[in-house]
Amino acid sequence: MSSGTTTIRYAAGLITVFGCLPALAQEAAQDATQGARQEAIQNLRGKPVGQEPEPQDERPQIGAIAEYGGVLTPKGRLILEPEFQYSHESINRMTFEGVSVLSTLLIGVFTAQDVDRDNYTASLTGRLGFTDRLELEMKVPYVYRDENERVNVPIEESEDDVFSIDRELSGDSLGDIELAAHYQLNRGQNGMPFFIGNLRYKTTTGNGPFDIDRDSSGNPLELSTGTGFHSIEPSITMLLPSAPAVYFANLGYVFHLEDNVDQNLSGDDDGSPVNVIVGDVDPGDAVRLSFGMAYAINPRTSFTLGYKNDFIGKTKTEYVNTDNGSTTQVESQTLNVGSLLLGWNYSLNPDVNINLGLELGITEDAPDTTLTLRMPIGMNVF
């Protein structure tokens, strides 16, 4: 369910929920007890006991979208979140190169392509409540990728009647480290939703598509573990509590920064049969949209249902012929990556949660399935 152009996509996927810990019954009991105490004192003394304290800010107890910004970590609180993610994607494609004489008559070559891709990512994320409204985040991933590709081309007057090409590639290394900041913009009082501004920066610590080893013909010998380009993503998250549920939505824009690769695809500057180098590469920017609902089944368990969609623009690549100095610009196709989100959360204790998320690809460019297991562990550091 993919177009094959996945190096600039944000994989993975990537949405889960924190636990929903509604305490409405406890709060009601506390309010009733406090009111009874004040009434008893007033009856005894015959005069008011003072002004009622100002209402405290109450935040919904669901971090709807960990990557895009949810309910912020309280001041002095540190969340360490080990994570394991598995993503699978299959491509079964039939292509035709030739001439269509009639609607039922085709003259040319048919090619059948079958590709299976598996991605495994182990990462550690840290979130620190710097103030009551500001949260800082850092994510360090390690990526392993595996790809099996088989191409069949029919050939006439051959014993097997088909020519097959099998290729297996893999790659593993440190992925792209991410840094993020989240800021709560309002107090969310009187039934108003909470708005949270997010800013995420993705580095190039992973091996990008132009950092991997290639043969003399320019074919890759391994798979990349990073995008190879810096990116900045501002976004805004909305959380609307409606006990026992919380509705969430996020809208963001990803700026992929242009870079001059200036690299011979063969990786050999002397005596290489490839006389074309890659010049400026401008990865397509992306619009990211997600929304859904988190629902509390009981004080320990909650589930999430949602949808996310990434609209990724065209990537523009400049090729320079070293023989005559001519340049050619090639544009890729746009991508539409949409997935259905399912999540489950269980709170072991106030400091530890278990979080399981499942993404089901529903567009052609989306991975088939993405499974994410997380265990947020909280502690007070100041």
C-alpha positions as CSV (number, residue, x, y, z in Angstrom):
1,M,0.0,0.0,0.0
2,S,2.8,2.4,-0.8
3,S,4.2,4.2,-3.8
4,G,7.7,3.2,-2.9
5,T,8.9,6.7,-2.0
6,T,9.1,6.4,1.7
7,T,12.5,7.9,2.7
8,I,11.0,11.4,3.4
9,R,7.9,10.2,5.1
10,Y,7.6,10.2,8.8
11,A,7.1,6.8,9.6
12,A,6.1,5.8,11.3
13,G,4.2,6.0,12.6
14,L,3.5,7.2,15.2
15,I,0.2,7.9,17.5
16,T,-0.7,6.5,20.9
17,V,-2.4,7.7,24.1
18,F,-1.5,8.1,27.7
19,G,-3.9,6.8,30.4
20,C,-7.2,8.4,31.2
21,L,-7.5,8.8,34.9
22,P,-10.9,10.4,35.6
23,A,-11.4,11.5,39.2
24,L,-14.8,13.1,39.1
25,A,-16.2,11.1,41.9
26,Q,-13.3,11.9,44.2
27,E,-13.5,15.6,43.4
28,A,-17.3,15.6,44.0
29,A,-16.7,14.0,47.4
30,Q,-14.0,16.4,48.3
31,D,-16.2,19.4,47.3
32,A,-19.1,18.1,49.4
33,T,-16.9,17.6,52.4
34,Q,-15.4,21.0,52.2
35,G,-18.9,22.6,51.8
36,A,-20.1,20.8,54.9
37,R,-17.2,22.0,56.9
38,Q,-17.7,25.6,56.0
39,E,-21.4,25.4,56.7
40,A,-20.8,23.9,60.1
41,I,-18.3,26.6,61.0
42,Q,-20.6,29.4,59.8
43,N,-23.4,28.0,62.0
44,L,-21.2,27.9,65.0
45,R,-19.7,31.3,64.7
46,G,-22.6,33.0,62.9
47,K,-20.3,34.7,60.4
48,P,-18.6,33.7,57.1
49,V,-15.3,32.0,57.3
50,G,-13.6,34.0,54.5
51,Q,-13.5,34.2,50.7
52,E,-13.7,31.1,48.6
53,P,-10.3,30.2,47.1
54,E,-9.8,30.8,43.4
55,P,-10.5,27.7,41.3
56,Q,-7.4,25.8,40.3
57,D,-6.7,24.9,36.7
58,E,-7.9,21.4,35.8
59,R,-6.3,19.6,32.9
60,P,-7.7,16.6,31.2
61,Q,-5.9,13.5,32.1
62,I,-5.2,12.2,28.6
63,G,-2.1,12.9,26.5
64,A,-3.9,12.6,23.2
65,I,-1.0,12.6,20.8
66,A,2.4,12.1,22.3
67,E,4.3,13.1,19.1
68,Y,2.2,16.2,18.4
69,G,1.6,17.5,21.9
70,G,-0.9,16.5,24.5
71,V,-1.5,17.4,28.1
72,L,1.8,18.8,29.4
73,T,4.0,17.2,32.0
74,P,3.7,19.0,35.3
75,K,6.6,21.2,36.5
76,G,9.5,19.2,37.8
77,R,8.1,15.9,36.4
78,L,10.3,13.7,34.1
79,I,8.7,11.1,31.8
80,L,11.0,8.4,30.4
81,E,9.3,6.4,27.7
82,P,11.0,3.3,26.1
83,E,9.3,2.4,22.9
84,F,9.3,-0.4,20.3
85,Q,7.7,0.0,16.9
86,Y,7.1,-2.4,14.1
87,S,5.9,-1.4,10.6
88,H,5.1,-3.6,7.6
89,E,4.3,-2.6,4.1
90,S,3.7,-4.6,0.9
91,I,3.8,-3.4,-2.7
92,N,2.2,-5.5,-5.4
93,R,2.3,-3.6,-8.7
94,M,1.9,-4.4,-12.3
95,T,3.4,-1.8,-14.8
96,F,3.2,-1.6,-18.6
97,E,5.6,0.2,-20.9
98,G,4.5,0.3,-24.5
99,V,1.7,1.4,-26.8
100,S,-2.0,1.0,-26.5
101,V,-3.4,0.4,-30.0
102,L,-7.0,-0.4,-28.8
103,S,-8.6,-0.6,-25.4
104,T,-8.0,-4.4,-25.6
105,L,-4.7,-4.4,-27.5
106,L,-1.4,-3.5,-25.8
107,I,2.0,-3.7,-27.4
108,G,4.9,-3.5,-25.0
109,V,6.4,-5.1,-21.8
110,F,4.6,-6.0,-18.6
111,T,6.5,-5.9,-15.3
112,A,5.3,-7.4,-12.0
113,Q,6.9,-6.0,-8.8
114,D,6.5,-7.5,-5.4
115,V,8.1,-5.7,-2.5
116,D,8.0,-6.4,1.3
117,R,9.4,-3.9,3.8
118,D,9.7,-4.3,7.5
119,N,10.9,-1.6,9.9
120,Y,11.9,-2.1,13.5
121,T,12.5,0.9,15.7
122,A,13.6,1.0,19.4
123,S,13.7,4.4,20.9
124,L,13.8,6.3,24.2
125,T,11.9,9.5,24.7
126,G,12.4,11.9,27.6
127,R,9.8,14.7,28.5
128,L,10.5,17.3,31.2
129,G,8.0,19.7,32.7
130,F,10.2,22.8,32.7
131,T,7.3,25.0,33.9
132,D,3.6,24.3,34.4
133,R,3.0,25.4,30.8
134,L,6.3,24.5,29.0
135,E,7.5,20.9,28.2
136,L,10.7,19.9,26.6
137,E,11.2,16.6,24.7
138,M,14.0,14.6,23.2
139,K,13.7,11.3,21.3
140,V,16.6,9.0,20.4
141,P,15.8,6.1,18.0
142,Y,17.7,3.1,16.7
143,V,16.4,1.7,13.4
144,Y,16.6,-1.6,11.6
145,R,15.1,-2.0,8.1
146,D,14.7,-5.0,5.9
147,E,13.4,-5.1,2.3
148,N,12.8,-8.0,-0.1
149,E,12.0,-7.2,-3.8
150,R,11.2,-9.5,-6.7
151,V,10.7,-8.2,-10.2
152,N,9.3,-10.5,-13.0
153,V,9.5,-9.6,-16.7
154,P,7.9,-11.9,-19.2
155,I,10.2,-13.0,-22.1
156,E,9.1,-14.7,-25.2
157,E,10.9,-17.8,-26.6
158,S,12.4,-18.6,-23.2
159,E,12.2,-21.9,-21.3
160,D,10.8,-20.1,-18.1
161,D,8.9,-17.4,-20.1
162,V,9.9,-14.9,-17.4
163,F,13.0,-13.1,-16.3
164,S,13.2,-12.6,-12.5
165,I,15.3,-10.3,-10.4
166,D,15.5,-10.9,-6.6
167,R,17.1,-8.3,-4.3
168,E,17.4,-8.3,-0.5
169,L,18.6,-5.2,1.4
170,S,18.9,-4.2,5.0
171,G,20.3,-1.5,7.1
172,D,20.6,-0.6,10.8
173,S,22.0,2.4,12.7
174,L,21.1,5.3,14.9
175,G,18.0,7.1,13.5
176,D,17.2,10.8,13.3
177,I,17.2,12.3,16.8
178,E,14.2,14.6,17.5
179,L,13.9,17.7,19.7
180,A,10.6,19.3,20.6
181,A,9.0,21.9,22.8
182,H,5.3,22.1,23.8
183,Y,3.6,25.2,25.3
184,Q,0.1,25.4,26.7
185,L,-1.6,28.5,25.3
186,N,-4.6,28.9,27.5
187,R,-6.2,27.7,30.8
188,G,-9.2,25.9,29.2
189,Q,-11.8,27.2,31.7
190,N,-15.6,27.5,31.4
191,G,-15.8,24.6,28.9
192,M,-13.2,26.0,26.5
193,P,-10.8,23.5,24.9
194,F,-7.1,23.4,25.7
195,F,-4.8,24.7,23.0
196,I,-1.1,23.6,22.9
197,G,1.5,24.9,20.5
198,N,4.3,22.5,19.4
199,L,7.6,22.9,17.7
200,R,9.6,19.9,16.6
201,Y,13.0,19.7,15.0
202,K,14.3,16.5,13.3
203,T,18.1,16.1,12.9
204,T,20.0,14.1,10.3
205,T,21.9,11.7,12.7
206,G,20.6,8.7,10.7
207,N,22.0,7.4,7.5
208,G,20.1,9.3,4.7
209,P,19.4,8.0,1.2
210,F,22.6,9.7,-0.1
211,D,24.8,8.5,2.8
212,I,24.5,4.7,2.1
213,D,26.9,2.6,0.1
214,R,26.2,2.0,-3.6
215,D,27.7,-0.1,-6.4
216,S,29.5,1.3,-9.5
217,S,26.1,1.6,-11.3
218,G,24.5,3.6,-8.5
219,N,22.3,0.9,-7.1
220,P,22.0,0.9,-3.2
221,L,23.8,-1.8,-1.3
222,E,22.0,-1.0,2.0
223,L,18.9,0.8,3.3
224,S,18.8,4.2,4.8
225,T,17.8,4.7,8.5
226,G,17.1,8.5,8.3
227,T,15.6,11.1,6.0
228,G,18.9,12.8,5.3
229,F,17.3,16.3,5.5
230,H,16.6,18.6,8.4
231,S,13.0,19.4,9.1
232,I,11.0,21.8,11.3
233,E,7.4,21.1,12.2
234,P,5.2,23.7,14.0
235,S,1.8,22.5,15.0
236,I,-1.2,23.2,17.2
237,T,-3.1,20.6,19.3
238,M,-6.7,21.0,20.7
239,L,-8.0,19.0,23.6
240,L,-11.7,19.2,24.5
241,P,-12.7,17.3,27.7
242,S,-16.1,15.8,27.8
243,A,-16.0,13.3,30.6
244,P,-15.5,10.4,30.4
245,A,-14.0,11.2,26.9
246,V,-11.5,13.7,25.6
247,Y,-11.6,14.8,21.9
248,F,-8.3,15.8,20.3
249,A,-7.2,17.3,17.0
250,N,-3.9,18.4,15.6
251,L,-2.8,20.4,12.6
252,G,0.8,20.8,11.6
253,Y,3.1,21.7,8.7
254,V,6.5,20.1,8.1
255,F,9.2,22.2,6.4
256,H,11.9,20.0,4.9
257,L,15.0,22.1,4.3
258,E,16.6,22.0,0.9
259,D,20.2,20.8,0.6
260,N,23.0,20.6,-2.0
261,V,23.9,16.9,-2.0
262,D,26.7,17.2,-4.6
263,Q,27.3,13.5,-4.8
264,N,28.1,11.0,-7.5
265,L,25.6,8.1,-7.1
266,S,28.3,5.6,-7.7
267,G,30.3,6.8,-4.8
268,D,33.4,6.9,-7.0
269,D,34.7,10.1,-8.4
270,D,37.4,8.6,-10.6
271,G,36.7,6.2,-13.4
272,S,33.0,5.8,-12.6
273,P,30.7,4.8,-15.4
274,V,28.1,7.2,-13.9
275,N,28.7,10.7,-15.2
276,V,25.8,12.3,-13.4
277,I,25.9,13.8,-9.9
278,V,23.0,14.8,-7.6
279,G,22.8,18.6,-7.0
280,D,20.2,20.4,-5.1
281,V,17.4,18.3,-3.5
282,D,14.3,19.9,-2.2
283,P,12.1,17.4,-0.3
284,G,8.4,18.0,-0.4
285,D,6.9,19.7,2.6
286,A,4.0,18.0,4.3
287,V,0.6,19.0,5.9
288,R,-0.3,16.8,8.9
289,L,-3.8,16.4,10.2
290,S,-5.1,14.1,12.9
291,F,-8.2,13.9,15.1
292,G,-10.0,11.4,17.4
293,M,-11.4,10.6,20.8
294,A,-9.9,9.0,23.9
295,Y,-12.5,7.3,26.2
296,A,-12.0,6.1,29.8
297,I,-13.5,2.7,30.5
298,N,-12.5,2.9,34.1
299,P,-9.9,4.8,36.2
300,R,-7.1,2.5,34.9
301,T,-8.1,1.7,31.3
302,S,-8.8,3.8,28.3
303,F,-8.9,3.4,24.5
304,T,-8.5,5.7,21.6
305,L,-10.1,5.9,18.1
306,G,-8.8,8.3,15.6
307,Y,-7.5,9.1,12.1
308,K,-4.4,10.8,10.7
309,N,-3.4,11.9,7.3
310,D,-0.1,13.3,5.9
311,F,-0.2,15.1,2.5
312,I,3.4,15.2,1.2
313,G,4.4,17.4,-1.6
314,K,6.7,16.7,-4.6
315,T,10.4,16.2,-4.1
316,K,12.5,18.1,-6.6
317,T,15.9,16.7,-7.4
318,E,18.5,18.3,-9.7
319,Y,20.9,16.1,-11.7
320,V,24.1,17.6,-13.2
321,N,25.8,16.0,-16.2
322,T,29.5,16.3,-15.5
323,D,30.4,15.9,-19.2
324,N,28.6,18.9,-20.5
325,G,27.5,20.7,-17.4
326,S,23.7,20.4,-18.3
327,T,21.2,20.1,-15.5
328,T,17.9,18.2,-15.3
329,Q,15.3,18.6,-12.6
330,V,13.1,15.6,-11.7
331,E,9.9,15.8,-9.6
332,S,8.4,12.9,-7.7
333,Q,4.7,12.3,-7.2
334,T,2.8,13.6,-4.2
335,L,2.0,11.2,-1.4
336,N,-1.2,10.8,0.6
337,V,-0.6,8.8,3.7
338,G,-3.7,8.1,5.7
339,S,-4.1,5.7,8.7
340,L,-6.8,4.6,11.1
341,L,-5.7,4.8,14.7
342,L,-6.5,2.4,17.5
343,G,-5.0,2.7,21.0
344,W,-5.2,1.1,24.4
345,N,-3.7,2.3,27.7
346,Y,-3.5,0.7,31.1
347,S,-2.2,2.4,34.2
348,L,-0.2,0.1,36.4
349,N,0.2,2.8,39.1
350,P,0.3,6.6,39.1
351,D,3.9,6.5,37.7
352,V,3.8,3.7,35.1
353,N,1.5,3.1,32.1
354,I,1.5,0.5,29.4
355,N,0.5,1.9,26.0
356,L,-0.3,-0.1,22.8
357,G,-1.1,1.6,19.5
358,L,-2.1,0.2,16.1
359,E,-2.2,2.1,12.8
360,L,-4.0,0.6,9.8
361,G,-3.1,2.1,6.4
362,I,-6.1,3.0,4.4
363,T,-4.5,4.9,1.5
364,E,-2.2,3.5,-1.2
365,D,0.9,5.3,0.1
366,A,0.5,4.3,3.8
367,P,2.2,1.3,5.5
368,D,-0.1,-1.7,5.9
369,T,0.3,-1.9,9.7
370,T,2.3,-0.1,12.4
371,L,2.3,-1.5,15.9
372,T,3.8,0.6,18.7
373,L,4.3,-0.5,22.4
374,R,5.3,2.1,25.0
375,M,5.8,2.3,28.7
376,P,5.9,5.8,30.1
377,I,7.6,6.0,33.5
378,G,7.2,9.2,35.5
379,M,9.4,10.6,38.3
380,N,9.8,13.9,40.1
381,V,13.2,15.5,39.6
382,F,12.6,19.0,41.1
